[in-house]
Amino acid sequence: MELTMPESAIGVFEELHGLRVTVHDFRGDLWAHLDESRFFHAVEPCAVVKSQGAQARCNRFDREILLNEVARFPDGLSKICHAGVWEWVFPVFENEALRWLFFAGIRAPNPEISPDLRDSLWKNEAFSWREIAPVSPRDGRLVLEHLRQLAARIALWLREQQSENGAAHAHFVTTPQTQRATQILRFIERNHRRALRLRELAQHLGLSEARTSHLVCEVCGASFQQLLLGARLRSAQGFLRYSDWPIPEVARRSGFKDVRGFTRLFRREIGVCAGQYRRQSRV
């Protein structure tokens, strides 16, 4: 059973506006609930720009310039990056610390607003930029307001998931089986970064270890160990994307005690080594 609310809400936004949503999640709250592709700027024009040697400039723009400026725009902003691509950004703060950045894009700049950037776009023959709709004032207002609402809805959903009575408020949970799955997955997500044993989950559920092991496979479609390793790998992927910690520190903070075991598992499950994943994720 998958917790699909964040993906479904994002899907509605994307269908309404024809824009791709990307999330920078600095605390790891959403790593377990969104597809990995959500954490990358995966739209084709961005890939084209980066493939032509602008990767370092893209990284600098998002990781240095934007992060330094976004605190000045708590209600969100629209921006044109160095490549001339128009994108909307909404920051979510908690206790004055940046928690999430929601991006929605892309659109080509309105020719009347930015002729220089428009001209630089049209010179790029690798992608049919003319197929991208320009920005209108109405677009800007609606997209930013809907992006605020999307972020607020996901934040509310996550609070419900993390509360002790979250299952009672999570209206998408409709059967005892899905309630159990939600309870199991939530417990693993909250505790996977430390040493965690099946017996702790059994105590949490009020069941024997044998019954818990069977129940996990029955309602989640995977064993306790598989779910635990999956959660730890998602955390490791997030730390590799958003931190500069050495790989042994990434492994430790994700719940892995054996660094060699982590590197072998990461390569086997993700398909590349951790260092290569970090480099690719910052493209």
Phi and psi in degrees as GROMACS dihedral restraints (atoms count N, CA, C in turn):
[ dihedral_restraints ]
;  ai    aj    ak    al  type     phi  dphi    fc
    3     4     5     6     1  -109.3    20    10
    4     5     6     7     1   144.2    20    10
    6     7     8     9     1   -85.0    20    10
    7     8     9    10     1    97.9    20    10
    9    10    11    12     1   -98.7    20    10
   10    11    12    13     1    -2.6    20    10
   12    13    14    15     1   -57.1    20    10
   13    14    15    16     1   -48.3    20    10
   15    16    17    18     1   -58.8    20    10
   16    17    18    19     1   -43.0    20    10
   18    19    20    21     1   -65.3    20    10
   19    20    21    22     1   -41.4    20    10
   21    22    23    24     1   -67.4    20    10
   22    23    24    25     1   -39.1    20    10
   24    25    26    27     1   -65.7    20    10
   25    26    27    28     1   -41.3    20    10
   27    28    29    30     1   -64.6    20    10
   28    29    30    31     1   -38.7    20    10
   30    31    32    33     1   -61.2    20    10
   31    32    33    34     1   -38.9    20    10
   33    34    35    36     1   -63.9    20    10
   34    35    36    37     1   -44.7    20    10
   36    37    38    39     1   -58.6    20    10
   37    38    39    40     1   -45.8    20    10
   39    40    41    42     1   -64.8    20    10
   40    41    42    43     1   -39.9    20    10
   42    43    44    45     1   -65.7    20    10
   43    44    45    46     1   -37.3    20    10
   45    46    47    48     1   -68.6    20    10
   46    47    48    49     1   -41.6    20    10
   48    49    50    51     1  -107.6    20    10
   49    50    51    52     1   -11.3    20    10
   51    52    53    54     1    66.9    20    10
   52    53    54    55     1    31.4    20    10
   54    55    56    57     1  -121.8    20    10
   55    56    57    58     1   151.5    20    10
   57    58    59    60     1   -92.8    20    10
   58    59    60    61     1   132.2    20    10
   60    61    62    63     1   -98.5    20    10
   61    62    63    64     1   129.5    20    10
   63    64    65    66     1  -122.8    20    10
   64    65    66    67     1   145.2    20    10
   66    67    68    69     1  -125.1    20    10
   67    68    69    70     1   129.8    20    10
   69    70    71    72     1  -100.5    20    10
   70    71    72    73     1   113.9    20    10
   72    73    74    75     1  -111.4    20    10
   73    74    75    76     1   103.7    20    10
   75    76    77    78     1   -85.4    20    10
   76    77    78    79     1   -11.5    20    10
   78    79    80    81     1  -111.9    20    10
   79    80    81    82     1    -8.5    20    10
   81    82    83    84     1    83.1    20    10
   82    83    84    85     1    14.6    20    10
   84    85    86    87     1   -63.5    20    10
   85    86    87    88     1   -33.2    20    10
   87    88    89    90     1  -108.7    20    10
   88    89    90    91     1     1.9    20    10
   90    91    92    93     1   -58.4    20    10
   91    92    93    94     1   -34.4    20    10
   93    94    95    96     1   -81.9    20    10
   94    95    96    97     1   -13.3    20    10
   96    97    98    99     1  -114.0    20    10
   97    98    99   100     1    -4.7    20    10
   99   100   101   102     1  -125.4    20    10
  100   101   102   103     1   150.5    20    10
  102   103   104   105     1   -62.3    20    10
  103   104   105   106     1   146.0    20    10
  105   106   107   108     1   -56.3    20    10
  106   107   108   109     1   -32.6    20    10
  108   109   110   111     1   -64.5    20    10
  109   110   111   112     1   -16.7    20    10
  111   112   113   114     1   -66.9    20    10
  112   113   114   115     1   -19.5    20    10
  114   115   116   117     1   -95.7    20    10
  115   116   117   118     1     8.7    20    10
  117   118   119   120     1  -124.6    20    10
  118   119   120   121     1   149.2    20    10
  120   121   122   123     1   -81.3    20    10
  121   122   123   124     1    91.5    20    10
  123   124   125   126     1  -101.0    20    10
  124   125   126   127     1     7.0    20    10
  126   127   128   129     1   -71.4    20    10
  127   128   129   130     1   149.5    20    10
  129   130   131   132     1   -60.3    20    10
  130   131   132   133     1   -44.9    20    10
  132   133   134   135     1   -58.3    20    10
  133   134   135   136     1   -38.9    20    10
  135   136   137   138     1   -63.8    20    10
  136   137   138   139     1   -40.8    20    10
  138   139   140   141     1   -63.0    20    10
  139   140   141   142     1   -37.6    20    10
  141   142   143   144     1   -64.4    20    10
  142   143   144   145     1   -47.4    20    10
  144   145   146   147     1   -59.2    20    10
  145   146   147   148     1   -45.4    20    10
  147   148   149   150     1   -67.3    20    10
  148   149   150   151     1   -34.9    20    10
  150   151   152   153     1   -67.5    20    10
  151   152   153   154     1   -17.5    20    10
  153   154   155   156     1   -97.1    20    10
  154   155   156   157     1    20.8    20    10
  156   157   158   159     1    97.5    20    10
  157   158   159   160     1    11.2    20    10
  159   160   161   162     1  -101.1    20    10
  160   161   162   163     1    13.1    20    10
  162   163   164   165     1   -57.3    20    10
  163   164   165   166     1   -46.3    20    10
  165   166   167   168     1   -62.6    20    10
  166   167   168   169     1   -38.5    20    10
  168   169   170   171     1   -68.3    20    10
  169   170   171   172     1   -38.2    20    10
  171   172   173   174     1   -62.3    20    10
  172   173   174   175     1   -46.2    20    10
  174   175   176   177     1   -60.8    20    10
  175   176   177   178     1   -44.5    20    10
  177   178   179   180     1   -64.1    20    10
  178   179   180   181     1   -40.0    20    10
  180   181   182   183     1   -62.3    20    10
  181   182   183   184     1   -49.0    20    10
  183   184   185   186     1   -75.9    20    10
  184   185   186   187     1   -39.7    20    10
  186   187   188   189     1   -89.0    20    10
  187   188   189   190     1   -22.1    20    10
  189   190   191   192     1  -115.0    20    10
  190   191   192   193     1   -61.3    20    10
  192   193   194   195     1   -65.9    20    10
  193   194   195   196     1   -52.9    20    10
  195   196   197   198     1   -64.5    20    10
  196   197   198   199     1   -45.0    20    10
  198   199   200   201     1   -64.0    20    10
  199   200   201   202     1   -31.6    20    10
  201   202   203   204     1   -74.6    20    10
  202   203   204   205     1   -23.7    20    10
  204   205   206   207     1  -102.6    20    10
  205   206   207   208     1   -20.3    20    10
  207   208   209   210     1   -66.5    20    10
  208   209   210   211     1   -25.2    20    10
  210   211   212   213     1   -62.8    20    10
  211   212   213   214     1   -21.2    20    10
  213   214   215   216     1   -77.9    20    10
  214   215   216   217     1    -7.7    20    10
  216   217   218   219     1  -129.3    20    10
  217   218   219   220     1    65.6    20    10
  219   220   221   222     1   -64.0    20    10
  220   221   222   223     1   -19.4    20    10
  222   223   224   225     1   -94.0    20    10
  223   224   225   226     1     8.6    20    10
  225   226   227   228     1    95.0    20    10
  226   227   228   229     1   167.0    20    10
  228   229   230   231     1  -155.0    20    10
  229   230   231   232     1   162.6    20    10
  231   232   233   234     1  -112.9    20    10
  232   233   234   235     1   145.8    20    10
  234   235   236   237     1  -145.6    20    10
  235   236   237   238     1   155.2    20    10
  237   238   239   240     1  -114.3    20    10
  238   239   240   241     1   121.3    20    10
  240   241   242   243     1   -77.6    20    10
  241   242   243   244     1  -179.7    20    10
  243   244   245   246     1   -61.3    20    10
  244   245   246   247     1   -24.6    20    10
  246   247   248   249     1   -87.1    20    10
  247   248   249   250     1    -2.2    20    10
  249   250   251   252     1    90.8    20    10
  250   251   252   253     1     8.4    20    10
  252   253   254   255     1   -86.7    20    10
  253   254   255   256     1   133.0    20    10
  255   256   257   258     1   -90.0    20    10
  256   257   258   259     1   134.2    20    10
  258   259   260   261     1  -148.4    20    10
  259   260   261   262     1   149.9    20    10
  261   262   263   264     1  -104.7    20    10
  262   263   264   265     1   145.5    20    10
  264   265   266   267     1  -135.2    20    10
  265   266   267   268     1   132.6    20    10
  267   268   269   270     1  -128.7    20    10
  268   269   270   271     1   120.4    20    10
  270   271   272   273     1   -90.6    20    10
  271   272   273   274     1   146.3    20    10
  273   274   275   276     1  -120.2    20    10
  274   275   276   277     1   122.3    20    10
  276   277   278   279     1  -109.6    20    10
  277   278   279   280     1   151.9    20    10
  279   280   281   282     1  -140.7    20    10
  280   281   282   283     1   122.3    20    10
  282   283   284   285     1    53.1    20    10
  283   284   285   286     1    42.3    20    10
  285   286   287   288     1    68.3    20    10
  286   287   288   289     1     5.1    20    10
  288   289   290   291     1  -103.1    20    10
  289   290   291   292     1   141.4    20    10
  291   292   293   294     1   -70.6    20    10
  292   293   294   295     1   122.8    20    10
  294   295   296   297     1  -100.1    20    10
  295   296   297   298     1   -51.8    20    10
  297   298   299   300     1  -136.1    20    10
  298   299   300   301     1   153.9    20    10
  300   301   302   303     1  -124.5    20    10
  301   302   303   304     1   121.2    20    10
  303   304   305   306     1   -98.5    20    10
  304   305   306   307     1   126.1    20    10
  306   307   308   309     1  -111.4    20    10
  307   308   309   310     1   141.1    20    10
  309   310   311   312     1  -131.8    20    10
  310   311   312   313     1   124.0    20    10
  312   313   314   315     1  -171.1    20    10
  313   314   315   316     1   175.4    20    10
  315   316   317   318     1  -121.4    20    10
  316   317   318   319     1   163.6    20    10
  318   319   320   321     1  -131.9    20    10
  319   320   321   322     1   151.7    20    10
  321   322   323   324     1   -76.3    20    10
  322   323   324   325     1   146.2    20    10
  324   325   326   327     1   -61.6    20    10
  325   326   327   328     1   146.2    20    10
  327   328   329   330     1   -62.9    20    10
  328   329   330   331     1   125.2    20    10
  330   331   332   333     1   -55.0    20    10
  331   332   333   334     1   -29.5    20    10
  333   334   335   336     1   -75.8    20    10
  334   335   336   337     1   -18.7    20    10
  336   337   338   339     1   -91.7    20    10
  337   338   339   340     1   -41.9    20    10
  339   340   341   342     1  -139.3    20    10
  340   341   342   343     1    73.8    20    10
  342   343   344   345     1   -63.1    20    10
  343   344   345   346     1   -36.5    20    10
  345   346   347   348     1   -64.0    20    10
  346   347   348   349     1   -45.8    20    10
  348   349   350   351     1   -67.5    20    10
  349   350   351   352     1   -36.9    20    10
  351   352   353   354     1   -59.8    20    10
  352   353   354   355     1   -45.1    20    10
  354   355   356   357     1   -62.7    20    10
  355   356   357   358     1   -38.5    20    10
  357   358   359   360     1   -67.0    20    10
  358   359   360   361     1   -33.1    20    10
  360   361   362   363     1   -67.0    20    10
  361   362   363   364     1   -47.1    20    10
  363   364   365   366     1   -66.3    20    10
  364   365   366   367     1   -20.6    20    10
  366   367   368   369     1   -75.4    20    10
  367   368   369   370     1   -13.7    20    10
  369   370   371   372     1   -82.2    20    10
  370   371   372   373     1   109.7    20    10
  372   373   374   375     1   -88.2    20    10
  373   374   375   376     1    -5.1    20    10
  375   376   377   378     1   -76.4    20    10
  376   377   378   379     1   -13.4    20    10
  378   379   380   381     1  -144.8    20    10
  379   380   381   382     1   145.7    20    10
  381   382   383   384     1   -81.8    20    10
  382   383   384   385     1    81.3    20    10
  384   385   386   387     1   -62.5    20    10
  385   386   387   388     1   -25.6    20    10
  387   388   389   390     1   -67.0    20    10
  388   389   390   391     1   -15.5    20    10
  390   391   392   393     1   -77.1    20    10
  391   392   393   394     1   -12.4    20    10
  393   394   395   396     1   -88.8    20    10
  394   395   396   397     1   127.2    20    10
  396   397   398   399     1   -65.9    20    10
  397   398   399   400     1   140.6    20    10
  399   400   401   402     1   -72.3    20    10
  400   401   402   403     1   170.4    20    10
  402   403   404   405     1   -90.4    20    10
  403   404   405   406     1   134.8    20    10
  405   406   407   408     1  -113.2    20    10
  406   407   408   409     1   159.3    20    10
  408   409   410   411     1   -55.9    20    10
  409   410   411   412     1   -39.0    20    10
  411   412   413   414     1   -64.5    20    10
  412   413   414   415     1   -42.4    20    10
  414   415   416   417     1   -53.2    20    10
  415   416   417   418     1   -49.4    20    10
  417   418   419   420     1   -58.7    20    10
  418   419   420   421     1   -45.6    20    10
  420   421   422   423     1   -64.6    20    10
  421   422   423   424     1   -45.8    20    10
  423   424   425   426     1   -68.0    20    10
  424   425   426   427     1   -45.2    20    10
  426   427   428   429     1   -61.5    20    10
  427   428   429   430     1   -46.2    20    10
  429   430   431   432     1   -66.5    20    10
  430   431   432   433     1   -40.3    20    10
  432   433   434   435     1   -65.3    20    10
  433   434   435   436     1   -43.1    20    10
  435   436   437   438     1   -68.8    20    10
  436   437   438   439     1   -31.0    20    10
  438   439   440   441     1   -68.0    20    10
  439   440   441   442     1   -39.0    20    10
  441   442   443   444     1   -59.2    20    10
  442   443   444   445     1   -46.5    20    10
  444   445   446   447     1   -65.1    20    10
  445   446   447   448     1   -38.4    20    10
  447   448   449   450     1   -61.2    20    10
  448   449   450   451     1   -47.9    20    10
  450   451   452   453     1   -61.9    20    10
  451   452   453   454     1   -41.8    20    10
  453   454   455   456     1   -64.9    20    10
  454   455   456   457     1   -39.9    20    10
  456   457   458   459     1   -65.9    20    10
  457   458   459   460     1   -42.1    20    10
  459   460   461   462     1   -67.4    20    10
  460   461   462   463     1   -38.8    20    10
  462   463   464   465     1   -62.7    20    10
  463   464   465   466     1   -42.4    20    10
  465   466   467   468     1   -64.1    20    10
  466   467   468   469     1   -44.8    20    10
  468   469   470   471     1   -59.2    20    10
  469   470   471   472     1   -42.8    20    10
  471   472   473   474     1   -66.8    20    10
  472   473   474   475     1   -37.9    20    10
  474   475   476   477     1   -61.1    20    10
  475   476   477   478     1   -41.0    20    10
  477   478   479   480     1   -64.1    20    10
  478   479   480   481     1   -39.9    20    10
  480   481   482   483     1   -64.8    20    10
  481   482   483   484     1   -34.8    20    10
  483   484   485   486     1   -87.4    20    10
  484   485   486   487     1   -11.1    20    10
  486   487   488   489     1   -81.4    20    10
  487   488   489   490     1   157.0    20    10
  489   490   491   492     1   -62.5    20    10
  490   491   492   493     1   -30.6    20    10
  492   493   494   495     1  -104.2    20    10
  493   494   495   496     1    23.3    20    10
  495   496   497   498     1   -58.9    20    10
  496   497   498   499     1   -37.4    20    10
  498   499   500   501     1   -61.9    20    10
  499   500   501   502     1   -30.0    20    10
  501   502   503   504     1   -69.9    20    10
  502   503   504   505     1   -24.6    20    10
  504   505   506   507     1   -99.7    20    10
  505   506   507   508     1   -15.4    20    10
  507   508   509   510     1   -78.8    20    10
  508   509   510   511     1    93.7    20    10
  510   511   512   513     1   -67.1    20    10
  511   512   513   514     1   -15.0    20    10
  513   514   515   516     1   -79.6    20    10
  514   515   516   517     1    -9.6    20    10
  516   517   518   519     1   -85.0    20    10
  517   518   519   520     1   116.9    20    10
  519   520   521   522     1  -122.7    20    10
  520   521   522   523     1   -11.4    20    10
  522   523   524   525     1  -132.0    20    10
  523   524   525   526     1   157.5    20    10
  525   526   527   528     1   -57.3    20    10
  526   527   528   529     1   -35.9    20    10
  528   529   530   531     1   -65.0    20    10
  529   530   531   532     1   -45.6    20    10
  531   532   533   534     1   -70.9    20    10
  532   533   534   535     1   -29.9    20    10
  534   535   536   537     1   -62.8    20    10
  535   536   537   538     1   -43.0    20    10
  537   538   539   540     1   -63.8    20    10
  538   539   540   541     1   -43.9    20    10
  540   541   542   543     1   -61.3    20    10
  541   542   543   544     1   -43.5    20    10
  543   544   545   546     1   -61.5    20    10
  544   545   546   547     1   -42.8    20    10
  546   547   548   549     1   -61.8    20    10
  547   548   549   550     1   -43.2    20    10
  549   550   551   552     1   -66.6    20    10
  550   551   552   553     1   -49.1    20    10
  552   553   554   555     1   -64.1    20    10
  553   554   555   556     1   -39.3    20    10
  555   556   557   558     1   -63.9    20    10
  556   557   558   559     1   -42.3    20    10
  558   559   560   561     1   -62.6    20    10
  559   560   561   562     1   -43.0    20    10
  561   562   563   564     1   -66.6    20    10
  562   563   564   565     1   -41.4    20    10
  564   565   566   567     1   -64.0    20    10
  565   566   567   568     1   -36.2    20    10
  567   568   569   570     1   -72.4    20    10
  568   569   570   571     1   -25.6    20    10
  570   571   572   573     1  -121.9    20    10
  571   572   573   574     1     1.5    20    10
  573   574   575   576     1   -71.1    20    10
  574   575   576   577     1   -16.5    20    10
  576   577   578   579     1   -83.4    20    10
  577   578   579   580     1    -0.3    20    10
  579   580   581   582     1  -119.1    20    10
  580   581   582   583     1   174.5    20    10
  582   583   584   585     1   -62.2    20    10
  583   584   585   586     1   123.0    20    10
  585   586   587   588     1  -133.9    20    10
  586   587   588   589     1   133.5    20    10
  588   589   590   591     1  -120.6    20    10
  589   590   591   592     1   156.2    20    10
  591   592   593   594     1   -58.2    20    10
  592   593   594   595     1   -34.8    20    10
  594   595   596   597     1   -63.7    20    10
  595   596   597   598     1   -30.0    20    10
  597   598   599   600     1   -68.1    20    10
  598   599   600   601     1   -41.3    20    10
  600   601   602   603     1   -64.1    20    10
  601   602   603   604     1   -39.8    20    10
  603   604   605   606     1   -61.7    20    10
  604   605   606   607     1   -42.8    20    10
  606   607   608   609     1   -64.0    20    10
  607   608   609   610     1   -39.5    20    10
  609   610   611   612     1   -62.6    20    10
  610   611   612   613     1   -37.1    20    10
  612   613   614   615     1   -87.2    20    10
  613   614   615   616     1   -13.3    20    10
  615   616   617   618     1    73.6    20    10
  616   617   618   619     1    34.3    20    10
  618   619   620   621     1  -128.1    20    10
  619   620   621   622     1   169.2    20    10
  621   622   623   624     1   -75.6    20    10
  622   623   624   625     1   162.2    20    10
  624   625   626   627     1   -62.2    20    10
  625   626   627   628     1   -40.9    20    10
  627   628   629   630     1   -63.4    20    10
  628   629   630   631     1   -45.6    20    10
  630   631   632   633     1   -65.7    20    10
  631   632   633   634     1   -37.9    20    10
  633   634   635   636     1   -64.5    20    10
  634   635   636   637     1   -44.0    20    10
  636   637   638   639     1   -58.5    20    10
  637   638   639   640     1   -44.2    20    10
  639   640   641   642     1   -66.7    20    10
  640   641   642   643     1   -41.9    20    10
  642   643   644   645     1   -63.9    20    10
  643   644   645   646     1   -42.1    20    10
  645   646   647   648     1   -58.7    20    10
  646   647   648   649     1   -47.1    20    10
  648   649   650   651     1   -64.0    20    10
  649   650   651   652     1   -37.9    20    10
  651   652   653   654     1   -67.9    20    10
  652   653   654   655     1   -46.3    20    10
  654   655   656   657     1   -96.1    20    10
  655   656   657   658     1   -19.5    20    10
  657   658   659   660     1  -109.2    20    10
  658   659   660   661     1   -12.9    20    10
  660   661   662   663     1    74.4    20    10
  661   662   663   664     1    16.0    20    10
  663   664   665   666     1  -157.2    20    10
  664   665   666   667     1   160.9    20    10
  666   667   668   669     1   -77.3    20    10
  667   668   669   670     1   164.8    20    10
  669   670   671   672     1   -56.5    20    10
  670   671   672   673     1   -45.0    20    10
  672   673   674   675     1   -64.3    20    10
  673   674   675   676     1   -39.9    20    10
  675   676   677   678     1   -63.5    20    10
  676   677   678   679     1   -42.6    20    10
  678   679   680   681     1   -65.2    20    10
  679   680   681   682     1   -40.3    20    10
  681   682   683   684     1   -65.3    20    10
  682   683   684   685     1   -45.8    20    10
  684   685   686   687     1   -65.7    20    10
  685   686   687   688     1   -37.3    20    10
  687   688   689   690     1   -62.5    20    10
  688   689   690   691     1   -43.2    20    10
  690   691   692   693     1   -63.9    20    10
  691   692   693   694     1   -40.9    20    10
  693   694   695   696     1   -67.2    20    10
  694   695   696   697     1   -38.2    20    10
  696   697   698   699     1   -65.6    20    10
  697   698   699   700     1   -39.3    20    10
  699   700   701   702     1   -63.3    20    10
  700   701   702   703     1   -39.8    20    10
  702   703   704   705     1   -63.9    20    10
  703   704   705   706     1   -43.6    20    10
  705   706   707   708     1   -60.7    20    10
  706   707   708   709     1   -41.9    20    10
  708   709   710   711     1   -60.6    20    10
  709   710   711   712     1   -42.1    20    10
  711   712   713   714     1   -64.5    20    10
  712   713   714   715     1   -43.9    20    10
  714   715   716   717     1   -64.9    20    10
  715   716   717   718     1   -35.4    20    10
  717   718   719   720     1   -67.0    20    10
  718   719   720   721     1   -34.4    20    10
  720   721   722   723     1   -72.3    20    10
  721   722   723   724     1   -42.3    20    10
  723   724   725   726     1  -111.7    20    10
  724   725   726   727     1    -4.2    20    10
  726   727   728   729     1  -123.7    20    10
  727   728   729   730     1   165.5    20    10
  729   730   731   732     1  -108.7    20    10
  730   731   732   733     1    18.0    20    10
  732   733   734   735     1   -61.4    20    10
  733   734   735   736     1   144.3    20    10
  735   736   737   738     1   -59.5    20    10
  736   737   738   739     1   155.7    20    10
  738   739   740   741     1   -59.0    20    10
  739   740   741   742     1   -39.6    20    10
  741   742   743   744     1   -59.2    20    10
  742   743   744   745     1   -36.6    20    10
  744   745   746   747     1   -69.6    20    10
  745   746   747   748     1   -38.5    20    10
  747   748   749   750     1   -59.4    20    10
  748   749   750   751     1   -45.5    20    10
  750   751   752   753     1   -61.0    20    10
  751   752   753   754     1   -46.3    20    10
  753   754   755   756     1   -62.7    20    10
  754   755   756   757     1   -46.6    20    10
  756   757   758   759     1   -69.6    20    10
  757   758   759   760     1   -18.5    20    10
  759   760   761   762     1   -89.1    20    10
  760   761   762   763     1    -6.4    20    10
  762   763   764   765     1   108.0    20    10
  763   764   765   766     1     3.0    20    10
  765   766   767   768     1   -93.8    20    10
  766   767   768   769     1   129.6    20    10
  768   769   770   771     1   -88.9    20    10
  769   770   771   772     1   -32.4    20    10
  771   772   773   774     1  -101.6    20    10
  772   773   774   775     1   108.9    20    10
  774   775   776   777     1   -65.1    20    10
  775   776   777   778     1   -41.2    20    10
  777   778   779   780     1   -63.2    20    10
  778   779   780   781     1   -42.3    20    10
  780   781   782   783     1   -62.4    20    10
  781   782   783   784     1   -39.0    20    10
  783   784   785   786     1   -61.5    20    10
  784   785   786   787     1   -46.8    20    10
  786   787   788   789     1   -64.4    20    10
  787   788   789   790     1   -38.8    20    10
  789   790   791   792     1   -65.8    20    10
  790   791   792   793     1   -45.6    20    10
  792   793   794   795     1   -63.9    20    10
  793   794   795   796     1   -42.1    20    10
  795   796   797   798     1   -61.2    20    10
  796   797   798   799     1   -48.4    20    10
  798   799   800   801     1   -62.0    20    10
  799   800   801   802     1   -41.4    20    10
  801   802   803   804     1   -65.9    20    10
  802   803   804   805     1   -42.8    20    10
  804   805   806   807     1   -86.1    20    10
  805   806   807   808     1   -35.0    20    10
  807   808   809   810     1   -95.6    20    10
  808   809   810   811     1   -24.8    20    10
  810   811   812   813     1    98.3    20    10
  811   812   813   814     1   -10.4    20    10
  813   814   815   816     1  -139.3    20    10
  814   815   816   817     1   162.7    20    10
  816   817   818   819     1   -73.8    20    10
  817   818   819   820     1   164.5    20    10
  819   820   821   822     1   -62.1    20    10
  820   821   822   823     1   -40.9    20    10
  822   823   824   825     1   -63.4    20    10
  823   824   825   826     1   -42.2    20    10
  825   826   827   828     1   -66.1    20    10
  826   827   828   829     1   -38.5    20    10
  828   829   830   831     1   -60.2    20    10
  829   830   831   832     1   -43.6    20    10
  831   832   833   834     1   -60.1    20    10
  832   833   834   835     1   -44.4    20    10
  834   835   836   837     1   -65.0    20    10
  835   836   837   838     1   -42.7    20    10
  837   838   839   840     1   -68.3    20    10
  838   839   840   841     1   -35.5    20    10
  840   841   842   843     1   -70.9    20    10
  841   842   843   844     1   -15.0    20    10
  843   844   845   846     1  -101.2    20    10
  844   845   846   847     1    12.0    20    10
